[in-house]
Amino acid sequence: MYKKILVPTDGSEYANKAARQAAWIASISGAELMAINVIETSSLVGLPAEDLIVRIKEMLKEEGQKSLERISEIVMEEKKDDKCQKDVKLTLDTKEGSPSDIIIKTIDEENIDLVVMGTSGKHGLDRFLLGSVAENVVRSAPCPVLVVH
């Protein structure tokens, strides 16, 4: 059915729920699971001090690493609780750029069959002003996308 499933994570509750779903789907289909955290760098452009940009990037990378470690813990918990029928191969990666663009690029580069991602839960004006990574991925992905809320 699926060979490779992508789980983008921002460390949110919804991303963690998506990881649980992805682990279950991967275990029953024998798919490999790839979790990525995308560091949004566009907001750093224009900051006055280069050393400030470097420090902020390092902080964002640390937070991203914690998000990825949580995905790894979730996959292990699902296996321990017998919710996964088979062992799931998990790959973790951190990338920089626009989240939706990087997710779409990763789908193509890694031959992803399914994306399982959380939604931010934003609606109304917040979603209009900030955009929605999940919505952009749903509209642009060449493969199925499961959005978990």
N, C-alpha and C positions, 0 to 999 in steps of 0.2 A: 504494500500500500504506500507508505511513506518511507523514504530512505534517509532524508536529512531534514530536521526540523530546526527552525531558527526561533530563539526566544530573546528578543531585545529586552533589556532591563534598565530601569532608572532607580531601582531600589524601593519602589513604591509597593504598597499593599496589593495593588492591581497587577503589577508585574510579578509579584510572588504567587498570586493566584494563577496567573497565566503559566508560570513555571510548573505548578502542580499538574495542571491540565496537560502541558506539553510532556512532562515525564510519564504520565499515564499513557498518552497516545504513543509515545516512543516505545514504551515497554510492550504494548500489545502489537505494534507494527514492526518491531525490531529496528526502528530508526535510530540514527545517531542524533544527538541533541547538541546544538551549538548555541551558547548564550553570549550575547555581546552587550557591552555598555558603550554608548556613544557620548563622548565629551563634546558638548556644544561650544565651539570656539569663536563663533561669529560675534558674540557679545564682548569678547576681549579686545577686538580690534579697536584701536583708538585710545586705549588706556595709555596714560603718559609714560609710565616707566616699564621698561622691558623686564626688569627683575620682578616687578609686581605681577606681570603676565606669567612669568615662569612659576612664581609661587602659587598663583591661583590655579594654574594648570596642574601642578603637583597635588594640590588639595582636591581638585576634581578627580584626578586619577585615583587618589586614595579612596574617595567615596565610591567611585566606580568599581574599584577592586572589592570593596565591602559588599556591594550589590552582587557582584559575580560570585563571591564566596557564599553569599546567602542562597543563590541558586544552586550551588553545589550541595549545600546543607539540605535544601528542600528535596533534591533528587535522592540523597541518602536517606532522609526521613521517609520518603514515599516507599523506598525499597524495604526499609526496616519495618514499616507498618503493613507490609505485604500488599500495598496498593499497586506496585509494579510487578508484573509477571516475570520479566527478564531484567538482567542487568542493562543499564543504559550507558552507552559511551557518551561522555560529556566533554565538550571543548569550550574553553572560556577565552574571550578576546575583548580587548578595549580598542576603540577606534576614535578618531577625532573628526569633527565636521558637523554638518547638518544631519540630525538624527534620521529623518525620513530618507534623505539622499543616500546616506551610508547604509541604511537597512536595505534599500532597493539595490544598491551596488553589491552588497553582500549576497543577496538572493541570487544574483546573476553569477558572481564569482564562485560561490560555493555550491551551486546547483541545488538550492533549497527547494523542497517539495511543499512545505507548509510553514507558515509563520504563525506563531501563537504569541500574542502580546496583550498587555493590559491597556486599558484606557485610563486617562487621567481622571475621569469623572467630571471634568469641566463641562459647563454648558452655558448657553446664552452668550452674553457679552465677553466673558473670559475666553471662551472657545473661539469666538470671532476674532478677538484681538490677538490671541496667542497662537491660533492655528491648532491643528490637531495632528500629531505625528501618526497616530493610528489611522485617522481618516485619510491622510496622504498616502500611507502605505496601502490601505485597502484600495484606493483609487488607482495606484500605479503598479502594484505588484503583479508579476506574471504568474503567480501561484496562489492557491487559496490562503486566506488570512482569517484566523480565528481570533476575535477580539473578546477578551474576558473583562467583565466589569464586576 
